[in-house]
Amino acid sequence: MINAWDCFHFATLELVRSTPIKQRLIAAYRRYLASFPEEQVPGEARESFGQVMRCLQGVRPLPGEDAVAASVRKMSNQEADECAALIVEIFGAMSRVTVASSRPGAVVQLHSVECAPADYEASALTANN
């Protein structure tokens, strides 16, 4: 059986493929999240997990489709992006918990990736002939 961290790792990998976001969400759910027990999600991520499940199962399906297909069909692309982002955030939370539990004295500190515009500047190249 796949463990919790692997489940969200594989779901996150599914979300970064080149197919349309709605297809990626359906695949991530069906392959990795559909039978995932909520009890295995760390406490700080359970609310987000519940929100993901509600987003992916909240619409009554038409004949011949399941609740996930119906729910994703009804989502805007923005809503699909937000749902995918929640899955990635849950994976991040689970990763932090995994690191903290494997190294009890470790401190996990996240840094902002914001940089000043000058950090992106490159010097001009000149050709001397």
N, C-alpha and C positions, 0 to 999 in steps of 0.2 A: 504494500500500500504506500502511496505517495505521502510524504509528510507535509505539514502545513507550509513550511518555508518553500519547499520545492513546488508545491501547488501554485503559490503566488508568483514564484520565479518564472515558471513556465507560462502562466497566464500573462505576465508582463512581457515576456518574449513574444507571445502571440500578438500582443497589442502593438508591437513595433514593426510588424511586417508591412509590405507595400500595398496590401489590399485596402479597399475602402474601410473606414473606421467602423461602420456598422457590421460589416462582415467579420472584422477582427473581434469585436465585442461578442458576437454570437459564438464564434469559435472558442474564445477564451472561456466563456461560460460553459459551453457544452463539454469541452475537453477537460477543464480543470476545476471549475467552480460549482458545477451543478450538484455534485454530491458531497461537497466540502462541509464538514460539520462546524457550525458557528463556534462551538466550544473551544476549538483549536486556535481561534483568532485571539491574539492578545487583547486584554481588556481595553486598552486605549484605542484599539482599532475596530472594536465590535460595532460601535454605532455606524461607522463608515461602511463596514461590511453589510450591515442591515440595510443601509441606504442603497448600496449597490444591488443587493438582492431585490429590494422593492422596485428599483428602476428597471431591472431586467425581467421582472415577473409580474408587473403591475397592470398589464393590459389584457383584457379578455381576448383570446385568440379567435380568429375566423376559422371556419371549418378547414381542416387540412394543415393548420399551422399550430405551433405550440406558443405558450405564453411569452417565451423569450423572443421568438421571431416577431410576434405581434408588438411587444413592448419596444423593441429596437426599431421596427418599422415606423412606429409613431414618434420616435425621438427626432428632434432636429439634430443636425450635425454638431451643434454646440453642446446639446445635452449628451450626445454620444461621447464627445471629447471629455466632458466633465465626469462622466461615468468611468471612462478609461483612466482618467487622472486619479480618481478615487482608488481604483485597483492598484495603481502604481504607488500611491501613498500608503496603502495597507501593506504592500510588499516592503516599503521603506521602514515602516513601523516594526514589522516582523523582523527585518534585518537588524534593526537597532536592538531589539529584545534578544535576538540570538547572540549578537556580539556581547551584550551586557551579561548574559547568563553564562557564556563560555569564558568570560574574563571578568570575574566579579569586581575586581578593583579598577577595571578600565573605565575611562571616561570617554564617551562618544560626544564629540562636539561638531556641530555642523557649521560651516562657514557660508556666508553669502557669496554669490558669484558675481555680484555687481562690481563693475570696473568703471573707472573714469574713462571718458572718450580718448584721452591721451594714451591709455594703455593699449589701444588698438591701432594707433598710428604707426606707420612704417616709414622709414626714411625713403626718400625718392631715389630711384635708381637712375644713374646717369651713364651714358655710354661715352667712352673716350676712344675716338678713332685716330 
